[in-house]
Amino acid sequence: MTGPAGSAGPGAATTGTPTGPAARAAGPTATVPEDPDPDPDPGPGPSGRAAGTTACGGARPDTAGLAGGDLARRATADPLFRLVAYALEAAHGRPPAAVWSAPYAFRLGSPGLVAAAGWPTAAAAAPRDDGLVRLSSLGHPADGCDLPLTLSGPLPDAPAWAVRPYTVLRALARAGYGRGGTDLHVQGSLTGAAGLATAEPADCAVALAVADVHSAAGERPDRAFLARLLAGAVPEGDDGLRRAVFHARPGRALLLGARPRRRRYVAFDPAASGARLVLMAVRGGAADHPRELARAVSCARRAGALSAWPPGQRPGRSLLMLLPETRLTAVRSAVAEDFRGRGRPVPRFLNIVVAGAARREE
């Protein structure tokens, strides 16, 4: 794949192993042999209702003594997860039964390779048994909502931000998870302006949190089943990114197309070989993005960047770049100087660590 302005992305051989400058900078490129699923799923997913739920789906309505209930007050917890737990309690008057984090994800320039970034979205959930869904987000503080949970028919009137999580909740309820309702709070660590897809990690965080709190104690959410459910509920999403969110590993890229329960990975660890993975996002109107990205990449390559490629399936406001560690400051300075000299807003830069999959925050 070729990035803007002729910049080469981390190309791939027919085996799916990256080649070219980007791959060499990222470290070893050997394909990791197929592994059994490190987080085995309990089965094909429920039909009717989830294990451990009541007939109306109201599993574990008392959340005070459950994991996640004291996360807001745990000094050693990550600040984002403490904030999400506290926000659910402040908005809905009860602590969460579970808090899940889901990483933002991106595609590599090589076809069929995806990975996760070390920036999370978080979802806190608590089960209900009265058929009500209560949704909130710090990103939309004035637009929390209480909605009846219906399994079919038109969507209830809801703020724009809440339509997608409600759609996911409805699909989960049809599958047996949470027919009694849910209190849910969602919060990301990045906005769309950063240049990574925000919807897919939020979908996964919501699905995992809701499936968790509406299952029997100790039963892990079935990630393969949830991936299929999300593909049907929100088909406009990027299924490859969702797979990265569910199954990524630190320092590895996931090879798409492998059998669902025996995944293959490719080593992708820029830091191990003295490189840095950086997300660069331009500002301004969408019509200006292609031209400004091409200009920024041209400046970056002259200053030492190895390669650049879009993080998603469609061009947008951002590109991922591999930079030698020794050229990080020079590249950023060169781009900033060019944009300032033309009276344009300087692009945003964000360091990316290749991270692991979604997880429950204890």
N, C-alpha and C positions, 0 to 999 in steps of 0.2 A: 504493500500500500504506500502511496505517496502522499505526504502532507502538503499543506499550502506552500506556494512559492517553490515547488519542486523539492521540498525537504523530505528526505526519506524517512518513513516510519520504520519500526523494527520489523523488517520483513520476515517471511516464514518460508521454510522449505516445505515440501509436500508432506513431510511427517508431522508438521505443526511445530517444529523447533525453530525459534527465532534465529535469524542470521542478520548479517550486516552490522553497521556501526552501533546501532542502538542495542542490539543483543549482546555484542561484545562488551559494551560498557556496562550492561546490566549484570554481568557475571556469567557463570557457567550456563550452558544452554542445553544440557542433556535432559531428555524427557524422563521424568520420574516414572518408574513402572506403575502399572495399575495397582491401586490399593483397594482392599475392602473398605467399605464405607466406615470412616472413623467415628461417625455418629449415627449408628444404625437406626433406621426408622422402625417403629413397632409394627407397621403393616400398611395396607393400601389406603388407610384413612377410613373414618367412620361413615356409616350410612344410617341415617336416622338421628342418632345423638352420640356425642362423645362419651367415652367411658368416664364414669364418675360424675356425670351430670344428672340432674333431676329430669323429669319428663318435660319440663319447660326450659331446660338448659341452664338453670340457676345454680351452678356449682359453687360451693364454698362461699356463701354470701358474707360470712364474717371474716374480714381480712386482717383484723388487728394483730393476730399472732403469727401471720404468715411471712415468709421471706419476702422482702420488698417493703413490708409495712413500716420498718424502722429506718429505711435507707435515707430518708430525708434528714435524719438526725445523726447519721453515722459519720463522724469526722474524717474517717479514712477513705470514704467513698469518693469517686470522681465527682467533681462539682456539677457536671451536666446531669448526672443521674440523681444526685441529691435534689437538684432543682426540679427535675421532672416529677419525682416522687412527691416533693412538697407542693408543686403546682396542682397535681391531681387532688391532693388532700384539701388544698385551699379552695379549689374550684367546686369540688363535689362533696366535701365534708367527711371524707373517709380515706384511709391510707390505701396504697395500691397492694394488691396481692402479688404482683410481679412487675418487674421493670426489665425490659429487653433493649439491648442496643443492636443496631444494624449498621454496618459500614456503608459509606458511599462506594460506588463501584465504577469501573471504567474499562473500556476496551483497549487492547494493545493494537498497534498498527498491523500486527500479524493477524490474518483472518482466523477467527475461531478461538482467540485467547482473551480472557477477561481476568481481572484482578480486583482486589478491594483496597480502598484507601483508609488510612488511619484516622479518619474523621467520622464520627458516628451520628446517626439519628437514634432517638430514644422514644420508647412508648411505655407508658405506665398504665396498667389496667386493673380493674376490680370488677368481679362479677355481680350481676343483679338478678332478681327473680320476678321483676314486675313488667317485663317487656319494654323497658325504656332504655334508650341509648343516650348517654350524656357525653358530649365531645367538647374538648377544649385544647387550646394551643397557645403558648406564650407568643408565637408569631402572629396570632390573631386575637389579642386580649379582649377585644370588644365583641367578638363573634363566637363565643361559646354557644352551644345549643343543646336542648333536650328534645329528642325525637322518638316517636314510636318506632319500634323495630318491626317492619313488615317484610315478609319473605318474597313478595312479588308485587307487581303493580307499579304505578308511578312513584318516583322518589318523593318523599315529603319535602316541603319547602325548607331549605337549609342554606347557610352561607356557602359561598363558592368553595372555600377551602375544605369544607366538611363533606362535600359530595363524594370525593374519592374514598376517604376512610369509611364513610357510611356504606358505600358500595361493597367494600371489602367485608365489613361487618355483616352485611346482608348475605353475602356468599358464604361466609363462615357459618352463619345461623342455618342456612339451608343444608349445610353439610353436617349439622348437629352440634356445632360449637357456639354456645352463647345465645340460645333462643330466648333465654330469660332476660337478656339485655346486658349492657356493659357500661361502666364508667371508664373513659379513655382520655388520656392526655398524650399528645405527640409533640415532640420538639426536635429540630435538627440543629447541628452545630454550624451548618453552612446554609446560605440562601442560594437561590438560582443564579445570582450575580457572580458567584464563585466559578461557575462553569461546569459543575458536575451535575448529573441527573439527581433530582431530589425525590421524585415520586417513587421510584423502585425501592430504595431503602426504607422509606416510610411505609410502603405497602407491606414489606417483609416484617418490619418491626411490629406493626399492628397485628398482622396475622399470627406471629409467634406469641405475642403477649396475650392476645385474646384466646388462642387455642390453649395456652398454658393455664390460664386461670379458670377455664371451663373444662379441664381434664382432671382425672383422678390425681391425687397427690403422688408425686414421684414419676408420673407418666410424662415423657418428653414429647414435645410437638413433632409430628411427622413432617420433616422438611420437604421431602419429595412430594408428598400429598399436597402440602401448602403451595408449593411451586405450581403444581397443576391447577389448583384452585384459583390462584392469582392469574394464571394465563387465561383462564376462562372468564374471570370477573372483570379484568382490566386488560383486554387483548391489545390495546394500543401501547402497552408498556413494553420494555425491552426485556425479554425472557433471559437473555444471556447475562444481563446485569443482575437480574434477580438470582440466577444461579450462583453468581459470584458472591452476592450478599449471603446466601445460605451456606455456601460450601468453600469459601476462599481459605487460603492458608498464608501465613506470613512468608514473605520472600518467594512466593510461587504465583504463577499464573495458571488458571484453570483452563484446560483444553475442552472446548465445547464439542459435542457430538459423541462423546464416549457414552458407554452404557450408564443409565441413571445411577445405579448403585455401585459402580466400580469406576471411579473418576481418575483421570490422569492429569498431571500437573507438569508444568515446565518451570525450571528455575528462573526467577526474575527478581533479582535483588541488587538494584543499582548501587546501594551503599557498600556492598561487599567488595566492589571493584573500584571504589573511588569516584562514583558518579552520584548525581542527585536527580531525582525525578521531581519536576516542577510543573505545576499547572499555571498557565498564563491566560488570563481572561481580559479581553478588551472591553471598554465602556462605550457608551453612546448608543445611537439607534441601530436596530437590527440591519438596516440596509447598509450600514458602514462596516459591519463585522468582517465580511470576507476580505475587503480591501485592507482594513487595519490589521487583521491577523497576518495577511501575507507580508505586509510591511514589517510587522514586529518579528516574524520568523526570519526574514531576510537580515534584519539587524542582529538577531540572536545568533544566527549561523556565522556571520562575519566575526562575531565576538567569541565564537568557540562552541556553540551548541552542536550536539551530535546529530539530533534528529527531532522531529516534531510530528504529531499526529492528533486527530480529533479523539476525544475520550468517549464519544458515543457513535451511534450509527449515522447520524445526520450532522452536517456542519452546524456550528453554533457560534457562541462568542468566545470559545476557549480552545486551547491546544495543550497537550502534554508535551514536555520537552525533556530530553536527557541531556544533562550538562556535566562536564567534568567538574569535580569538586573545586579544582583550582580556578575555574572560570566562572563560578557562580556569580560573584560580585561584578565581574566585567560584563557578563551578559545582561544582567539586570540594569546596570548603569547605561549600557549602550542603548537599550530599548527605551529607558526613561529619558535619556537625552534627546533621542530622535523625536519622541512624542511631545516633549515640552517645547522643543524647537519649532514644532509645527502648530503649537497652541492646542494640542489635543490632550485629553485626560490620559494620564499614565496608566498602562494596564496593571491589573492586580496580579500578584505572584503568590502562589501557595505551595509550600513544600508538601510532598506526598510520600508517605511511608507505605510500602506494600504490606497490608495487614491481613488479619484472619477474619473468620466468618462471624455472623451474628451470634450473640450469646445472651444468656440470662445474667443480669447483674445482681450479685448476692450481697 
